[in-house]
Amino acid sequence: LVGSEMCIRDSCYVDSDGDDYGSTSTTGSKDLDCTDSGESDNSDDCDDGDSGISPDATERPADGVDSDCDTTELCYQDNDADTYGSTSTVSSSDLVCTGSGEADNDDDCDDGNASISPAGSEVAADGVDGDCDGGELCYVDSDGDDYGSTSTTASTDLDCSDSGEADNTDDCDDADADIS
């Protein structure tokens, strides 16, 4: 020490965001440990301006941010190539989740069938949620005789057996339960 001045004894990586991971820039240190505020003993941080981004961070799927500094993005898996993914995830080499087998959403209710997705069509009374809305399209049974007309109604389940619903179009007079 000369007077009240401290000597710089070591070179450390700059840790601007305080997450213990440094950038590739270096700074002098007044001691040998690189543990003081603003210092790091590594240059592993890929965004030293955001403490939520570091090798220890949790990657969030399809957000366009490499949160864990592994140079990849976590995307939703799209097995049927309909641009709608399942809740399973895959690693992508870019940040946009548009490659083969990747999607930027987890909206597919059947990732094994490309015709079933939020953009799919609902087929009445087939027991399949073709448009991933959680319900089925059923035939209207106005007279409660379990035989439906050709008119359709949205159901909140997949069975078309609730009141006012039918899984067929066999009623020739849906206003009279005695005629079917």
C-alpha positions as CSV (number, residue, x, y, z in Angstrom):
1,L,0.0,0.0,0.0
2,V,1.2,3.5,-0.8
3,G,-0.5,6.0,1.5
4,S,-4.3,5.3,1.5
5,E,-4.2,3.8,-2.0
6,M,-4.8,0.1,-2.5
7,C,-2.9,-1.8,-5.2
8,I,-4.8,-3.8,-7.8
9,R,-3.6,-7.3,-7.4
10,D,-5.8,-9.5,-9.6
11,S,-7.9,-9.3,-12.7
12,C,-11.5,-10.5,-12.4
13,Y,-14.4,-10.8,-14.8
14,V,-17.0,-8.0,-14.6
15,D,-20.4,-9.1,-12.9
16,S,-22.6,-6.1,-13.6
17,D,-25.9,-7.8,-12.6
18,G,-24.7,-9.4,-9.4
19,D,-25.6,-13.0,-10.2
20,D,-22.1,-14.3,-9.6
21,Y,-21.5,-14.9,-13.4
22,G,-19.3,-12.5,-15.2
23,S,-19.1,-11.1,-18.7
24,T,-16.0,-11.4,-20.9
25,S,-14.8,-7.9,-19.7
26,T,-12.3,-7.8,-16.9
27,T,-11.7,-5.5,-14.0
28,G,-9.0,-5.1,-11.5
29,S,-9.5,-6.4,-8.0
30,K,-8.2,-5.2,-4.7
31,D,-7.8,-8.8,-3.4
32,L,-7.2,-12.2,-4.9
33,D,-10.6,-13.8,-4.7
34,C,-12.9,-12.1,-7.3
35,T,-15.8,-12.3,-4.9
36,D,-16.4,-8.6,-4.3
37,S,-19.4,-6.7,-5.7
38,G,-19.0,-6.4,-9.4
39,E,-16.5,-9.2,-9.7
40,S,-16.6,-12.8,-10.8
41,D,-14.1,-15.6,-11.3
42,N,-15.8,-16.7,-14.6
43,S,-17.1,-15.3,-17.8
44,D,-20.1,-17.6,-18.2
45,D,-22.9,-14.9,-18.2
46,C,-24.5,-14.5,-21.6
47,D,-26.4,-11.3,-20.5
48,D,-24.6,-9.5,-17.8
49,G,-27.3,-6.8,-17.7
50,D,-30.0,-9.2,-16.4
51,S,-29.6,-11.1,-13.2
52,G,-32.4,-13.5,-14.3
53,I,-30.2,-14.8,-17.1
54,S,-27.3,-17.0,-16.2
55,P,-26.2,-20.6,-16.4
56,D,-28.2,-21.3,-13.2
57,A,-31.4,-19.8,-14.5
58,T,-34.5,-21.9,-15.4
59,E,-35.3,-21.9,-19.1
60,R,-38.9,-20.9,-19.9
61,P,-40.3,-22.5,-23.0
62,A,-40.8,-20.5,-26.2
63,D,-40.1,-17.1,-24.7
64,G,-37.3,-16.2,-27.2
65,V,-34.7,-15.8,-24.4
66,D,-31.7,-18.1,-23.8
67,S,-32.2,-17.8,-20.0
68,D,-29.7,-20.5,-19.0
69,C,-26.9,-19.4,-21.4
70,D,-26.7,-22.8,-23.2
71,T,-27.2,-21.1,-26.7
72,T,-30.5,-23.0,-27.2
73,E,-34.2,-22.4,-26.5
74,L,-36.7,-24.7,-24.9
75,C,-39.6,-25.2,-27.2
76,Y,-42.9,-27.1,-27.0
77,Q,-42.8,-30.5,-28.9
78,D,-44.9,-30.7,-32.1
79,N,-45.0,-34.3,-33.1
80,D,-47.6,-34.0,-35.8
81,A,-46.2,-30.8,-37.5
82,D,-49.4,-28.8,-37.2
83,T,-47.7,-25.8,-35.5
84,Y,-49.4,-26.6,-32.2
85,G,-47.3,-28.2,-29.5
86,S,-47.8,-30.5,-26.6
87,T,-46.8,-29.8,-23.0
88,S,-43.6,-31.8,-23.6
89,T,-40.5,-29.8,-24.5
90,V,-37.5,-30.1,-26.8
91,S,-34.3,-28.1,-27.2
92,S,-34.0,-25.8,-30.2
93,S,-30.8,-24.5,-31.8
94,D,-32.4,-21.1,-32.3
95,L,-34.7,-18.9,-30.2
96,V,-37.8,-18.9,-32.4
97,C,-39.3,-22.4,-32.0
98,T,-40.3,-22.9,-35.6
99,G,-38.0,-25.8,-36.6
100,S,-39.1,-29.3,-37.3
101,G,-40.8,-30.8,-34.2
102,E,-41.0,-27.4,-32.4
103,A,-43.8,-25.1,-31.5
104,D,-44.1,-21.8,-29.7
105,N,-47.2,-23.0,-27.8
106,D,-48.6,-26.0,-25.9
107,D,-52.2,-25.7,-27.3
108,D,-52.5,-29.1,-29.1
109,C,-54.8,-31.6,-27.4
110,D,-53.7,-34.5,-29.6
111,D,-50.1,-34.1,-30.8
112,G,-50.3,-37.4,-32.7
113,N,-52.9,-36.2,-35.2
114,A,-52.4,-33.1,-37.3
115,S,-56.1,-32.7,-38.0
116,I,-56.8,-32.3,-34.3
117,S,-55.6,-28.8,-33.0
118,P,-57.1,-25.4,-32.2
119,A,-57.4,-24.9,-35.9
120,G,-59.1,-28.2,-36.5
121,S,-62.7,-28.8,-37.4
122,E,-65.2,-30.4,-35.0
123,V,-67.1,-33.4,-36.4
124,A,-70.5,-33.8,-34.7
125,A,-70.9,-36.8,-32.3
126,D,-67.6,-38.5,-33.1
127,G,-66.4,-38.4,-29.5
128,V,-63.3,-36.5,-30.6
129,D,-62.4,-32.9,-29.5
130,G,-61.3,-31.9,-33.1
131,D,-60.7,-28.2,-32.2
132,C,-59.2,-28.6,-28.7
133,D,-61.9,-26.6,-27.0
134,G,-62.7,-29.3,-24.4
135,G,-66.1,-30.1,-25.8
136,E,-68.0,-31.9,-28.6
137,L,-70.4,-30.8,-31.3
138,C,-73.6,-32.8,-30.8
139,Y,-77.0,-33.1,-32.6
140,V,-79.9,-31.2,-31.0
141,D,-82.5,-33.4,-29.2
142,S,-85.3,-30.9,-28.5
143,D,-87.9,-33.4,-27.5
144,G,-85.7,-35.6,-25.1
145,D,-86.3,-38.9,-26.9
146,D,-82.5,-39.5,-27.5
147,Y,-82.9,-39.0,-31.2
148,G,-81.5,-35.8,-32.7
149,S,-82.2,-33.5,-35.5
150,T,-79.7,-32.3,-38.1
151,S,-79.1,-29.1,-36.1
152,T,-76.0,-29.1,-33.8
153,T,-75.2,-27.7,-30.4
154,A,-71.9,-27.3,-28.5
155,S,-71.4,-29.7,-25.6
156,T,-69.1,-29.1,-22.6
157,D,-68.0,-32.8,-22.7
158,L,-67.4,-35.4,-25.4
159,D,-70.3,-37.8,-25.0
160,C,-73.4,-36.1,-26.5
161,S,-75.6,-37.7,-23.8
162,D,-76.6,-34.6,-21.8
163,S,-80.1,-33.1,-21.9
164,G,-80.8,-31.6,-25.3
165,E,-78.0,-33.6,-27.0
166,A,-78.0,-36.6,-29.2
167,D,-75.3,-38.6,-31.0
168,N,-77.5,-39.2,-34.1
169,T,-79.8,-37.5,-36.6
170,D,-82.5,-40.2,-36.5
171,D,-85.4,-38.0,-35.4
172,C,-87.8,-37.1,-38.2
173,D,-89.9,-34.8,-35.8
174,D,-87.8,-33.4,-33.0
175,A,-90.7,-31.5,-31.6
176,D,-92.6,-34.6,-30.5
177,A,-91.0,-37.3,-28.3
178,D,-93.5,-39.9,-29.6
179,I,-92.2,-39.5,-33.1
180,S,-88.7,-40.5,-33.9
